Amino acid sequence: MRESGETYWAFVTANNPGSERLSAAENRERSGQLRSRLQELRYRVFPGRGVPQEAGWIAEESFLILGIPPEEAIRLGAALGQNAVVLGSLGKTAELAFCPSQNGQAENWREVDEHGE
């Protein structure tokens, strides 16, 4: 991150919005759409997996997004119907940030522009 000049990062998934388990096919489609949107926004993106600590929940395809401001990452997570996203900044401890307005459904997240609006 230092070499690229990025300060902020977020770890975000499109899978299982609002902790409602979707089919593998639905989650793959949502992840593909999120990946495409992040590429359109020109973020440096690395694939990852959110691995749960509780038994009975599956790992979720996720993305490490470099350079995304915290407020934008939270808006993106909310638009994806997520309960929370993981945020970080260079040299600081990562934190879990809860997303507002959860109803378990994606809220037209493809409309989020490069400013998260």
WOBELFEN-V525928 format. One line per field, one symbol per residue. ss: DSSP state (H for helix, E for strand, - for the rest). phi: phi as a letter, one per 20 degrees, with the letter a starting at -180 (. if undefined). burial: b if it has 16 or more other C-alpha atoms within 10 Angstrom, else e. A space follows every 50 residues. Layout:
# WOBELFEN-V525928
ss = ???
phi = ???
burial = ???
This chain:
# WOBELFEN-V525928
ss = -------EEEEEE---HHH----HHHHHHHHHHHHHHHHH---EEEEEEE ---------EEEEEEE---HHHHHHHHHH----EEEEEE-----EEEE-- --------HHH------
phi = .gfeneddbbdccdflgmmefdfgffffffffffgffffgfmefccfbce efeefndefdfccedenefgffffffgffenefacddbbgndffcedfef lecncfdlffefefdmd
burial = eeeeeeebbbbbbbbbbbeeeeeeeebbebbeebbebbeeeebbbeeeee eeeeeeeeebbbbbbbbbbbebbbbbbbbbbbbbbbbbbeeeeeeebebe ebebebbebeebeeebe
